[in-house]
Amino acid sequence: MGLRLPVVAIVGRPNVGKSTLFNRIVGKRLSIVHEQEGVTRDRVAMETDWAGHQFFLVDTGGYIPQSEDTIDKEVRKQAVLAIEEADVIMLMVDTVVGITWEDEEIVKRARKTRKPIVLLANKTDNNALENNSHEFLKLGLGQPFAVSALNGRSIGDALDQVVTTFDEIEINEEVAEDVIRFAIVGMPNAGKSSLTNALLGIDRQIVTDIPGTTRDSINTTFKYFDQQYEMIDTAGLRRKAKVSDSVEFYSSVRTQQAIKSADVVIVLIDAEKGFVSHDARVMEEVLGAGKGLIVGVNKWDLIEKETNTMRDFKQNLVDDMFELRHYPIQFISTLERRRIFKLVDLVKNIHEEQQKRIPTRQLNLFLEDVVARLQPPSPQGKEIKLNYCSQVAVEPPVIVIFSNYPDLIKTSYKRYIENRFRELFGFEGVPIRMSFRKK
């Protein structure tokens, strides 16, 4: 099954408490909260969960119908797109103020989508105000949840309703068991769509010099040497400061979803621009999701080369991000179609590595050898013992090592164990989770 997460958007007119609700649900103060109307202009999205259900929660600016103010029009456009892109709509109204014509306009817009709508009558801070919430039955969306985003009143009940609607939505995507899924991500204009076209041998997407031409994630299935692949080309993870319009914002959300649903992720970087901090952040996101990683250095045909140009470029990448020494770096040219199918070969190899299980006996022999070569440091005068280890999961592989003092094991020693583990067992291109637990 695919892993695309539902998108839940919080919408409503200005100053009804959308950002306060968002912050309470995600548990972090990401959205600016202020009594002044219209403080939230950009959308903020974060993956969160409730009652075992994961989803993307999106905060939006206040919807002001018919306003000709430039900022109001832009915020309205963002809110409209939030409604269109969401799988579930959390529509907020204000119990203290009552029904306004803006509320009625937003309800009309939301109902046209025929998507599940959960109505929240916010600022119901006490029982006396709860009676006021019944007024919103006139909106035709059923009994509203009388909530208080400020003090948390009945938020859990509303979220229970939100997650039950997930069963009504086609969230999961059927994927054949023998299909390997890989995503192509990276900065805009790094050549993602060009790579898609080159691999398929057809021009199926618009490719221009204008960054951000591709807006949606597009999936294509193809066969290569009797192996079925599903390729996800995305709009690219933008620097957050550059995510200025609503279409790009949702492209970024879809890219994050593509990473979650892929087995392996190819991060394309532009050889001419070199490795930038944003490339590192994208790779950290891929590794944090436990996905296989390939670094594709595109536009290599545009680089003037000397004897060691490729070697030096690769070394610079590893110097900038030390973890990359464990992940394949492939130099390609989508324009000249050079070495592009090496990427597909690497995808298959990494997928096989992701499935690998090391027998417990071998792991414990490995652990004995690791300790014999280098004893763990003894902080606070306590002798640390590594008793035994076992692999408990794949995709990504999780290795559990039991110790008498797991919390005292230094990061440098953990890194030493992982390096020795990779030397012996491989797992190139695959993030490894080393878990140290109390015996």
TORKOL-4160 file (C-alpha; in steps of 0.2 Angstrom, whole numbers, padded with zeros to 4 digits, m for minus):
439
<pt num="1" X="0000" Y="0000" Z="0000"/>
<pt num="2" X="0005" Y="0018" Z="m0003"/>
<pt num="3" X="0009" Y="0029" Z="0011"/>
<pt num="4" X="0001" Y="0046" Z="0005"/>
<pt num="5" X="m0005" Y="0055" Z="0021"/>
<pt num="6" X="m0021" Y="0064" Z="0022"/>
<pt num="7" X="m0021" Y="0083" Z="0021"/>
<pt num="8" X="m0031" Y="0092" Z="0034"/>
<pt num="9" X="m0033" Y="0111" Z="0032"/>
<pt num="10" X="m0039" Y="0123" Z="0045"/>
<pt num="11" X="m0049" Y="0137" Z="0037"/>
<pt num="12" X="m0060" Y="0151" Z="0042"/>
<pt num="13" X="m0061" Y="0170" Z="0042"/>
<pt num="14" X="m0048" Y="0180" Z="0051"/>
<pt num="15" X="m0046" Y="0180" Z="0070"/>
<pt num="16" X="m0056" Y="0164" Z="0074"/>
<pt num="17" X="m0041" Y="0155" Z="0081"/>
<pt num="18" X="m0035" Y="0144" Z="0067"/>
<pt num="19" X="m0016" Y="0147" Z="0072"/>
<pt num="20" X="m0020" Y="0144" Z="0090"/>
<pt num="21" X="m0028" Y="0127" Z="0085"/>
<pt num="22" X="m0014" Y="0122" Z="0074"/>
<pt num="23" X="m0001" Y="0126" Z="0087"/>
<pt num="24" X="m0011" Y="0116" Z="0100"/>
<pt num="25" X="m0013" Y="0101" Z="0089"/>
<pt num="26" X="0005" Y="0100" Z="0083"/>
<pt num="27" X="0012" Y="0104" Z="0100"/>
<pt num="28" X="0024" Y="0118" Z="0093"/>
<pt num="29" X="0022" Y="0136" Z="0092"/>
<pt num="30" X="0025" Y="0137" Z="0073"/>
<pt num="31" X="0011" Y="0149" Z="0068"/>
<pt num="32" X="0011" Y="0167" Z="0074"/>
<pt num="33" X="m0004" Y="0170" Z="0086"/>
<pt num="34" X="m0010" Y="0188" Z="0088"/>
<pt num="35" X="m0026" Y="0197" Z="0091"/>
<pt num="36" X="m0024" Y="0208" Z="0075"/>
<pt num="37" X="m0033" Y="0201" Z="0061"/>
<pt num="38" X="m0023" Y="0194" Z="0046"/>
<pt num="39" X="m0007" Y="0190" Z="0055"/>
<pt num="40" X="m0006" Y="0173" Z="0047"/>
<pt num="41" X="m0003" Y="0176" Z="0028"/>
<pt num="42" X="0007" Y="0161" Z="0023"/>
<pt num="43" X="0002" Y="0143" Z="0026"/>
<pt num="44" X="0011" Y="0132" Z="0038"/>
<pt num="45" X="0010" Y="0113" Z="0037"/>
<pt num="46" X="0017" Y="0100" Z="0048"/>
<pt num="47" X="0015" Y="0081" Z="0049"/>
<pt num="48" X="0006" Y="0076" Z="0065"/>
<pt num="49" X="m0005" Y="0062" Z="0072"/>
<pt num="50" X="m0020" Y="0058" Z="0082"/>
<pt num="51" X="m0026" Y="0041" Z="0089"/>
<pt num="52" X="m0013" Y="0032" Z="0078"/>
<pt num="53" X="m0018" Y="0041" Z="0062"/>
<pt num="54" X="m0004" Y="0052" Z="0054"/>
<pt num="55" X="m0009" Y="0067" Z="0043"/>
<pt num="56" X="m0003" Y="0084" Z="0037"/>
<pt num="57" X="m0011" Y="0098" Z="0046"/>
<pt num="58" X="m0011" Y="0115" Z="0037"/>
<pt num="59" X="m0014" Y="0132" Z="0044"/>
<pt num="60" X="m0020" Y="0145" Z="0033"/>
<pt num="61" X="m0023" Y="0164" Z="0033"/>
<pt num="62" X="m0040" Y="0172" Z="0036"/>
<pt num="63" X="m0052" Y="0171" Z="0022"/>
<pt num="64" X="m0060" Y="0188" Z="0018"/>
<pt num="65" X="m0073" Y="0186" Z="0003"/>
<pt num="66" X="m0074" Y="0200" Z="m0010"/>
<pt num="67" X="m0060" Y="0211" Z="m0002"/>
<pt num="68" X="m0050" Y="0220" Z="m0016"/>
<pt num="69" X="m0035" Y="0223" Z="m0004"/>
<pt num="70" X="m0019" Y="0215" Z="m0012"/>
<pt num="71" X="m0014" Y="0205" Z="0003"/>
<pt num="72" X="m0032" Y="0200" Z="0007"/>
<pt num="73" X="m0034" Y="0194" Z="m0011"/>
<pt num="74" X="m0018" Y="0184" Z="m0010"/>
<pt num="75" X="m0023" Y="0176" Z="0007"/>
<pt num="76" X="m0040" Y="0172" Z="0000"/>
<pt num="77" X="m0032" Y="0163" Z="m0015"/>
<pt num="78" X="m0021" Y="0153" Z="m0003"/>
<pt num="79" X="m0036" Y="0148" Z="0008"/>
<pt num="80" X="m0046" Y="0143" Z="m0008"/>
<pt num="81" X="m0032" Y="0132" Z="m0013"/>
<pt num="82" X="m0031" Y="0125" Z="0004"/>
<pt num="83" X="m0049" Y="0120" Z="0003"/>
<pt num="84" X="m0046" Y="0112" Z="m0014"/>
<pt num="85" X="m0030" Y="0103" Z="m0009"/>
<pt num="86" X="m0036" Y="0096" Z="0007"/>
<pt num="87" X="m0044" Y="0079" Z="0010"/>
<pt num="88" X="m0053" Y="0085" Z="0026"/>
<pt num="89" X="m0058" Y="0103" Z="0030"/>
<pt num="90" X="m0058" Y="0109" Z="0048"/>
<pt num="91" X="m0069" Y="0125" Z="0047"/>
<pt num="92" X="m0068" Y="0137" Z="0062"/>
<pt num="93" X="m0081" Y="0149" Z="0067"/>
<pt num="94" X="m0082" Y="0161" Z="0082"/>
<pt num="95" X="m0094" Y="0157" Z="0096"/>
<pt num="96" X="m0093" Y="0174" Z="0104"/>
<pt num="97" X="m0096" Y="0183" Z="0087"/>
<pt num="98" X="m0109" Y="0172" Z="0080"/>
<pt num="99" X="m0113" Y="0169" Z="0062"/>
<pt num="100" X="m0106" Y="0181" Z="0050"/>
<pt num="101" X="m0108" Y="0183" Z="0031"/>
<pt num="102" X="m0090" Y="0179" Z="0029"/>
<pt num="103" X="m0093" Y="0162" Z="0038"/>
<pt num="104" X="m0108" Y="0159" Z="0026"/>
<pt num="105" X="m0097" Y="0162" Z="0010"/>
<pt num="106" X="m0083" Y="0151" Z="0017"/>
<pt num="107" X="m0096" Y="0137" Z="0020"/>
<pt num="108" X="m0103" Y="0139" Z="0002"/>
<pt num="109" X="m0085" Y="0137" Z="m0005"/>
<pt num="110" X="m0081" Y="0122" Z="0006"/>
<pt num="111" X="m0097" Y="0113" Z="0002"/>
<pt num="112" X="m0094" Y="0114" Z="m0016"/>
<pt num="113" X="m0079" Y="0102" Z="m0014"/>
<pt num="114" X="m0090" Y="0088" Z="m0007"/>
<pt num="115" X="m0076" Y="0084" Z="0005"/>
<pt num="116" X="m0078" Y="0080" Z="0023"/>
<pt num="117" X="m0081" Y="0096" Z="0034"/>
<pt num="118" X="m0078" Y="0096" Z="0053"/>
<pt num="119" X="m0086" Y="0112" Z="0060"/>
<pt num="120" X="m0078" Y="0119" Z="0075"/>
<pt num="121" X="m0086" Y="0133" Z="0085"/>
<pt num="122" X="m0071" Y="0141" Z="0094"/>
<pt num="123" X="m0069" Y="0152" Z="0109"/>
<pt num="124" X="m0081" Y="0141" Z="0118"/>
<pt num="125" X="m0071" Y="0143" Z="0134"/>
<pt num="126" X="m0085" Y="0138" Z="0146"/>
<pt num="127" X="m0102" Y="0130" Z="0148"/>
<pt num="128" X="m0111" Y="0146" Z="0147"/>
<pt num="129" X="m0104" Y="0150" Z="0130"/>
<pt num="130" X="m0108" Y="0132" Z="0124"/>
<pt num="131" X="m0127" Y="0137" Z="0121"/>
<pt num="132" X="m0121" Y="0150" Z="0108"/>
<pt num="133" X="m0113" Y="0136" Z="0098"/>
<pt num="134" X="m0130" Y="0129" Z="0093"/>
<pt num="135" X="m0133" Y="0144" Z="0082"/>
<pt num="136" X="m0121" Y="0137" Z="0069"/>
<pt num="137" X="m0133" Y="0123" Z="0065"/>
<pt num="138" X="m0140" Y="0136" Z="0053"/>
<pt num="139" X="m0125" Y="0133" Z="0042"/>
<pt num="140" X="m0131" Y="0116" Z="0038"/>
<pt num="141" X="m0115" Y="0107" Z="0043"/>
<pt num="142" X="m0123" Y="0098" Z="0058"/>
<pt num="143" X="m0119" Y="0100" Z="0076"/>
<pt num="144" X="m0103" Y="0110" Z="0078"/>
<pt num="145" X="m0089" Y="0105" Z="0090"/>
<pt num="146" X="m0089" Y="0118" Z="0104"/>
<pt num="147" X="m0071" Y="0120" Z="0107"/>
<pt num="148" X="m0058" Y="0131" Z="0114"/>
<pt num="149" X="m0041" Y="0131" Z="0105"/>
<pt num="150" X="m0034" Y="0142" Z="0119"/>
<pt num="151" X="m0038" Y="0130" Z="0133"/>
<pt num="152" X="m0040" Y="0113" Z="0124"/>
<pt num="153" X="m0058" Y="0111" Z="0127"/>
<pt num="154" X="m0066" Y="0097" Z="0116"/>
<pt num="155" X="m0051" Y="0097" Z="0104"/>
<pt num="156" X="m0049" Y="0078" Z="0105"/>
<pt num="157" X="m0067" Y="0075" Z="0101"/>
<pt num="158" X="m0066" Y="0086" Z="0085"/>
<pt num="159" X="m0050" Y="0076" Z="0080"/>
<pt num="160" X="m0059" Y="0060" Z="0083"/>
<pt num="161" X="m0071" Y="0065" Z="0070"/>
<pt num="162" X="m0057" Y="0071" Z="0058"/>
<pt num="163" X="m0048" Y="0054" Z="0058"/>
<pt num="164" X="m0064" Y="0044" Z="0056"/>
<pt num="165" X="m0067" Y="0053" Z="0040"/>
<pt num="166" X="m0051" Y="0046" Z="0033"/>
<pt num="167" X="m0060" Y="0030" Z="0030"/>
<pt num="168" X="m0071" Y="0039" Z="0017"/>
<pt num="169" X="m0056" Y="0046" Z="0007"/>
<pt num="170" X="m0045" Y="0036" Z="m0005"/>
<pt num="171" X="m0029" Y="0039" Z="0004"/>
<pt num="172" X="m0019" Y="0023" Z="0001"/>
<pt num="173" X="m0014" Y="0018" Z="m0016"/>
<pt num="174" X="m0013" Y="0000" Z="m0022"/>
<pt num="175" X="0005" Y="m0004" Z="m0027"/>
<pt num="176" X="0010" Y="m0021" Z="m0033"/>
<pt num="177" X="0022" Y="m0030" Z="m0021"/>
<pt num="178" X="0036" Y="m0032" Z="m0034"/>
<pt num="179" X="0036" Y="m0013" Z="m0039"/>
<pt num="180" X="0051" Y="m0003" Z="m0033"/>
<pt num="181" X="0045" Y="0015" Z="m0030"/>
<pt num="182" X="0058" Y="0029" Z="m0031"/>
<pt num="183" X="0056" Y="0048" Z="m0030"/>
<pt num="184" X="0066" Y="0061" Z="m0039"/>
<pt num="185" X="0068" Y="0077" Z="m0028"/>
<pt num="186" X="0079" Y="0092" Z="m0027"/>
<pt num="187" X="0080" Y="0111" Z="m0029"/>
<pt num="188" X="0069" Y="0118" Z="m0044"/>
<pt num="189" X="0078" Y="0118" Z="m0060"/>
<pt num="190" X="0090" Y="0104" Z="m0055"/>
<pt num="191" X="0083" Y="0094" Z="m0070"/>
<pt num="192" X="0071" Y="0082" Z="m0061"/>
<pt num="193" X="0058" Y="0083" Z="m0076"/>
<pt num="194" X="0072" Y="0081" Z="m0089"/>
<pt num="195" X="0078" Y="0065" Z="m0080"/>
<pt num="196" X="0060" Y="0058" Z="m0080"/>
<pt num="197" X="0059" Y="0062" Z="m0099"/>
<pt num="198" X="0076" Y="0054" Z="m0102"/>
<pt num="199" X="0073" Y="0038" Z="m0092"/>
<pt num="200" X="0056" Y="0036" Z="m0101"/>
<pt num="201" X="0062" Y="0041" Z="m0118"/>
<pt num="202" X="0047" Y="0053" Z="m0121"/>
<pt num="203" X="0044" Y="0071" Z="m0117"/>
<pt num="204" X="0029" Y="0069" Z="m0105"/>
<pt num="205" X="0032" Y="0085" Z="m0095"/>
<pt num="206" X="0035" Y="0103" Z="m0099"/>
<pt num="207" X="0053" Y="0107" Z="m0097"/>
<pt num="208" X="0059" Y="0125" Z="m0097"/>
<pt num="209" X="0073" Y="0136" Z="m0089"/>
<pt num="210" X="0060" Y="0143" Z="m0078"/>
<pt num="211" X="0062" Y="0136" Z="m0060"/>
<pt num="212" X="0046" Y="0128" Z="m0053"/>
<pt num="213" X="0038" Y="0123" Z="m0070"/>
<pt num="214" X="0032" Y="0106" Z="m0063"/>
<pt num="215" X="0019" Y="0109" Z="m0050"/>
<pt num="216" X="0012" Y="0091" Z="m0046"/>
<pt num="217" X="0020" Y="0075" Z="m0041"/>
<pt num="218" X="0018" Y="0064" Z="m0056"/>
<pt num="219" X="0019" Y="0045" Z="m0055"/>
<pt num="220" X="0024" Y="0034" Z="m0070"/>
<pt num="221" X="0027" Y="0015" Z="m0070"/>
<pt num="222" X="0040" Y="0007" Z="m0082"/>
<pt num="223" X="0049" Y="m0009" Z="m0083"/>
<pt num="224" X="0068" Y="m0010" Z="m0084"/>
<pt num="225" X="0077" Y="m0027" Z="m0086"/>
<pt num="226" X="0061" Y="m0036" Z="m0080"/>
<pt num="227" X="0059" Y="m0026" Z="m0065"/>
<pt num="228" X="0044" Y="m0015" Z="m0062"/>
<pt num="229" X="0047" Y="0003" Z="m0056"/>
<pt num="230" X="0036" Y="0017" Z="m0051"/>
<pt num="231" X="0044" Y="0034" Z="m0053"/>
<pt num="232" X="0038" Y="0049" Z="m0044"/>
<pt num="233" X="0044" Y="0066" Z="m0051"/>
<pt num="234" X="0040" Y="0081" Z="m0040"/>
<pt num="235" X="0040" Y="0099" Z="m0040"/>
<pt num="236" X="0055" Y="0100" Z="m0029"/>
<pt num="237" X="0058" Y="0105" Z="m0011"/>
<pt num="238" X="0060" Y="0124" Z="m0010"/>
<pt num="239" X="0069" Y="0134" Z="0003"/>
<pt num="240" X="0055" Y="0139" Z="0015"/>
<pt num="241" X="0059" Y="0157" Z="0013"/>
<pt num="242" X="0055" Y="0155" Z="m0006"/>
<pt num="243" X="0039" Y="0146" Z="m0004"/>
<pt num="244" X="0030" Y="0162" Z="m0008"/>
<pt num="245" X="0014" Y="0156" Z="m0017"/>
<pt num="246" X="0001" Y="0144" Z="m0013"/>
<pt num="247" X="0004" Y="0132" Z="m0027"/>
<pt num="248" X="0022" Y="0130" Z="m0023"/>
<pt num="249" X="0018" Y="0127" Z="m0005"/>
<pt num="250" X="0007" Y="0113" Z="m0009"/>
<pt num="251" X="0020" Y="0106" Z="m0021"/>
<pt num="252" X="0032" Y="0106" Z="m0006"/>
<pt num="253" X="0019" Y="0096" Z="0004"/>
<pt num="254" X="0017" Y="0084" Z="m0010"/>
<pt num="255" X="0036" Y="0082" Z="m0012"/>
<pt num="256" X="0036" Y="0077" Z="0007"/>
<pt num="257" X="0023" Y="0064" Z="0004"/>
<pt num="258" X="0032" Y="0057" Z="m0011"/>
<pt num="259" X="0047" Y="0055" Z="0000"/>
<pt num="260" X="0037" Y="0045" Z="0012"/>
<pt num="261" X="0029" Y="0034" Z="m0001"/>
<pt num="262" X="0045" Y="0030" Z="m0010"/>
<pt num="263" X="0057" Y="0016" Z="m0006"/>
<pt num="264" X="0072" Y="0025" Z="m0013"/>
<pt num="265" X="0075" Y="0044" Z="m0016"/>
<pt num="266" X="0086" Y="0052" Z="m0029"/>
<pt num="267" X="0091" Y="0069" Z="m0024"/>
<pt num="268" X="0097" Y="0079" Z="m0039"/>
<pt num="269" X="0109" Y="0093" Z="m0037"/>
<pt num="270" X="0115" Y="0105" Z="m0050"/>
<pt num="271" X="0133" Y="0103" Z="m0054"/>
<pt num="272" X="0135" Y="0121" Z="m0059"/>
<pt num="273" X="0128" Y="0128" Z="m0043"/>
<pt num="274" X="0137" Y="0115" Z="m0032"/>
<pt num="275" X="0131" Y="0108" Z="m0016"/>
<pt num="276" X="0121" Y="0121" Z="m0006"/>
<pt num="277" X="0114" Y="0120" Z="0012"/>
<pt num="278" X="0096" Y="0117" Z="0006"/>
<pt num="279" X="0103" Y="0101" Z="m0003"/>
<pt num="280" X="0109" Y="0095" Z="0014"/>
<pt num="281" X="0092" Y="0098" Z="0022"/>
<pt num="282" X="0083" Y="0089" Z="0008"/>
<pt num="283" X="0095" Y="0074" Z="0011"/>
<pt num="284" X="0093" Y="0075" Z="0030"/>
<pt num="285" X="0074" Y="0074" Z="0027"/>
<pt num="286" X="0076" Y="0058" Z="0016"/>
<pt num="287" X="0087" Y="0050" Z="0029"/>
<pt num="288" X="0076" Y="0055" Z="0043"/>
<pt num="289" X="0061" Y="0046" Z="0034"/>
<pt num="290" X="0072" Y="0030" Z="0033"/>
<pt num="291" X="0073" Y="0030" Z="0014"/>
<pt num="292" X="0087" Y="0024" Z="0003"/>
<pt num="293" X="0097" Y="0039" Z="m0004"/>
<pt num="294" X="0106" Y="0042" Z="m0020"/>
<pt num="295" X="0114" Y="0058" Z="m0024"/>
<pt num="296" X="0113" Y="0063" Z="m0043"/>
<pt num="297" X="0125" Y="0076" Z="m0049"/>
<pt num="298" X="0116" Y="0083" Z="m0064"/>
<pt num="299" X="0123" Y="0094" Z="m0079"/>
<pt num="300" X="0140" Y="0086" Z="m0077"/>
<pt num="301" X="0142" Y="0090" Z="m0096"/>
<pt num="302" X="0143" Y="0108" Z="m0092"/>
<pt num="303" X="0158" Y="0107" Z="m0080"/>
<pt num="304" X="0175" Y="0109" Z="m0087"/>
<pt num="305" X="0185" Y="0094" Z="m0082"/>
<pt num="306" X="0203" Y="0090" Z="m0077"/>
<pt num="307" X="0210" Y="0074" Z="m0071"/>
<pt num="308" X="0202" Y="0073" Z="m0054"/>
<pt num="309" X="0187" Y="0084" Z="m0056"/>
<pt num="310" X="0175" Y="0071" Z="m0052"/>
<pt num="311" X="0185" Y="0064" Z="m0037"/>
<pt num="312" X="0187" Y="0081" Z="m0030"/>
<pt num="313" X="0168" Y="0086" Z="m0032"/>
<pt num="314" X="0164" Y="0070" Z="m0023"/>
<pt num="315" X="0176" Y="0073" Z="m0009"/>
<pt num="316" X="0169" Y="0091" Z="m0007"/>
<pt num="317" X="0152" Y="0083" Z="m0005"/>
<pt num="318" X="0158" Y="0071" Z="0008"/>
<pt num="319" X="0167" Y="0085" Z="0017"/>
<pt num="320" X="0151" Y="0096" Z="0017"/>
<pt num="321" X="0140" Y="0082" Z="0023"/>
<pt num="322" X="0150" Y="0067" Z="0031"/>
<pt num="323" X="0136" Y="0055" Z="0030"/>
<pt num="324" X="0137" Y="0055" Z="0011"/>
<pt num="325" X="0152" Y="0043" Z="0012"/>
<pt num="326" X="0139" Y="0029" Z="0014"/>
<pt num="327" X="0128" Y="0034" Z="0000"/>
<pt num="328" X="0131" Y="0032" Z="m0019"/>
<pt num="329" X="0135" Y="0048" Z="m0029"/>
<pt num="330" X="0132" Y="0047" Z="m0047"/>
<pt num="331" X="0137" Y="0060" Z="m0060"/>
<pt num="332" X="0125" Y="0062" Z="m0074"/>
<pt num="333" X="0119" Y="0072" Z="m0089"/>
<pt num="334" X="0100" Y="0072" Z="m0093"/>
<pt num="335" X="0104" Y="0082" Z="m0108"/>
<pt num="336" X="0116" Y="0070" Z="m0116"/>
<pt num="337" X="0107" Y="0055" Z="m0107"/>
<pt num="338" X="0124" Y="0050" Z="m0099"/>
<pt num="339" X="0124" Y="0037" Z="m0085"/>
<pt num="340" X="0106" Y="0040" Z="m0081"/>
<pt num="341" X="0101" Y="0022" Z="m0081"/>
<pt num="342" X="0115" Y="0019" Z="m0068"/>
<pt num="343" X="0103" Y="0028" Z="m0056"/>
<pt num="344" X="0090" Y="0014" Z="m0059"/>
<pt num="345" X="0103" Y="0001" Z="m0056"/>
<pt num="346" X="0107" Y="0009" Z="m0040"/>
<pt num="347" X="0089" Y="0010" Z="m0035"/>
<pt num="348" X="0087" Y="m0008" Z="m0037"/>
<pt num="349" X="0103" Y="m0012" Z="m0028"/>
<pt num="350" X="0098" Y="m0001" Z="m0013"/>
<pt num="351" X="0081" Y="m0008" Z="m0013"/>
<pt num="352" X="0089" Y="m0026" Z="m0011"/>
<pt num="353" X="0100" Y="m0019" Z="0003"/>
<pt num="354" X="0085" Y="m0012" Z="0012"/>
<pt num="355" X="0077" Y="m0030" Z="0013"/>
<pt num="356" X="0093" Y="m0038" Z="0020"/>
<pt num="357" X="0093" Y="m0047" Z="0037"/>
<pt num="358" X="0109" Y="m0052" Z="0046"/>
<pt num="359" X="0107" Y="m0067" Z="0057"/>
<pt num="360" X="0109" Y="m0064" Z="0075"/>
<pt num="361" X="0124" Y="m0076" Z="0077"/>
<pt num="362" X="0133" Y="m0066" Z="0064"/>
<pt num="363" X="0129" Y="m0050" Z="0073"/>
<pt num="364" X="0135" Y="m0056" Z="0090"/>
<pt num="365" X="0151" Y="m0062" Z="0082"/>
<pt num="366" X="0153" Y="m0044" Z="0075"/>
<pt num="367" X="0149" Y="m0036" Z="0091"/>
<pt num="368" X="0163" Y="m0047" Z="0100"/>
<pt num="369" X="0175" Y="m0041" Z="0087"/>
<pt num="370" X="0170" Y="m0023" Z="0088"/>
<pt num="371" X="0173" Y="m0023" Z="0107"/>
<pt num="372" X="0189" Y="m0033" Z="0106"/>
<pt num="373" X="0196" Y="m0020" Z="0094"/>
<pt num="374" X="0191" Y="m0005" Z="0104"/>
<pt num="375" X="0183" Y="m0005" Z="0121"/>
<pt num="376" X="0170" Y="0007" Z="0124"/>
<pt num="377" X="0176" Y="0022" Z="0135"/>
<pt num="378" X="0171" Y="0021" Z="0154"/>
<pt num="379" X="0164" Y="0038" Z="0159"/>
<pt num="380" X="0160" Y="0041" Z="0177"/>
<pt num="381" X="0171" Y="0026" Z="0181"/>
<pt num="382" X="0158" Y="0014" Z="0175"/>
<pt num="383" X="0163" Y="m0001" Z="0164"/>
<pt num="384" X="0151" Y="m0002" Z="0149"/>
<pt num="385" X="0147" Y="m0019" Z="0143"/>
<pt num="386" X="0139" Y="m0023" Z="0126"/>
<pt num="387" X="0130" Y="m0039" Z="0129"/>
<pt num="388" X="0122" Y="m0044" Z="0113"/>
<pt num="389" X="0113" Y="m0037" Z="0097"/>
<pt num="390" X="0099" Y="m0042" Z="0085"/>
<pt num="391" X="0091" Y="m0035" Z="0069"/>
<pt num="392" X="0073" Y="m0031" Z="0073"/>
<pt num="393" X="0067" Y="m0022" Z="0057"/>
<pt num="394" X="0071" Y="m0019" Z="0039"/>
<pt num="395" X="0067" Y="m0003" Z="0028"/>
<pt num="396" X="0077" Y="0004" Z="0036"/>
<pt num="397" X="0087" Y="m0009" Z="0046"/>
<pt num="398" X="0086" Y="m0007" Z="0064"/>
<pt num="399" X="0100" Y="m0015" Z="0075"/>
<pt num="400" X="0097" Y="m0016" Z="0094"/>
<pt num="401" X="0112" Y="m0017" Z="0105"/>
<pt num="402" X="0109" Y="m0021" Z="0123"/>
<pt num="403" X="0121" Y="m0014" Z="0136"/>
<pt num="404" X="0122" Y="m0011" Z="0155"/>
<pt num="405" X="0123" Y="0008" Z="0153"/>
<pt num="406" X="0116" Y="0012" Z="0136"/>
<pt num="407" X="0114" Y="0031" Z="0140"/>
<pt num="408" X="0133" Y="0032" Z="0144"/>
<pt num="409" X="0139" Y="0026" Z="0127"/>
<pt num="410" X="0147" Y="0041" Z="0118"/>
<pt num="411" X="0142" Y="0046" Z="0100"/>
<pt num="412" X="0159" Y="0044" Z="0094"/>
<pt num="413" X="0159" Y="0025" Z="0099"/>
<pt num="414" X="0141" Y="0023" Z="0091"/>
<pt num="415" X="0148" Y="0030" Z="0075"/>
<pt num="416" X="0163" Y="0018" Z="0076"/>
<pt num="417" X="0151" Y="0003" Z="0078"/>
<pt num="418" X="0141" Y="0009" Z="0063"/>
<pt num="419" X="0156" Y="0011" Z="0052"/>
<pt num="420" X="0162" Y="m0006" Z="0057"/>
<pt num="421" X="0145" Y="m0013" Z="0053"/>
<pt num="422" X="0144" Y="m0006" Z="0036"/>
<pt num="423" X="0162" Y="m0012" Z="0032"/>
<pt num="424" X="0157" Y="m0030" Z="0036"/>
<pt num="425" X="0138" Y="m0030" Z="0030"/>
<pt num="426" X="0137" Y="m0017" Z="0017"/>
<pt num="427" X="0120" Y="m0008" Z="0017"/>
<pt num="428" X="0127" Y="0006" Z="0005"/>
<pt num="429" X="0114" Y="0019" Z="0002"/>
<pt num="430" X="0103" Y="0014" Z="0016"/>
<pt num="431" X="0101" Y="0023" Z="0033"/>
<pt num="432" X="0104" Y="0012" Z="0048"/>
<pt num="433" X="0096" Y="0014" Z="0065"/>
<pt num="434" X="0107" Y="0009" Z="0079"/>
<pt num="435" X="0097" Y="0007" Z="0095"/>
<pt num="436" X="0106" Y="0005" Z="0112"/>
<pt num="437" X="0094" Y="m0002" Z="0125"/>
<pt num="438" X="0096" Y="m0007" Z="0143"/>
<pt num="439" X="0099" Y="m0026" Z="0146"/>
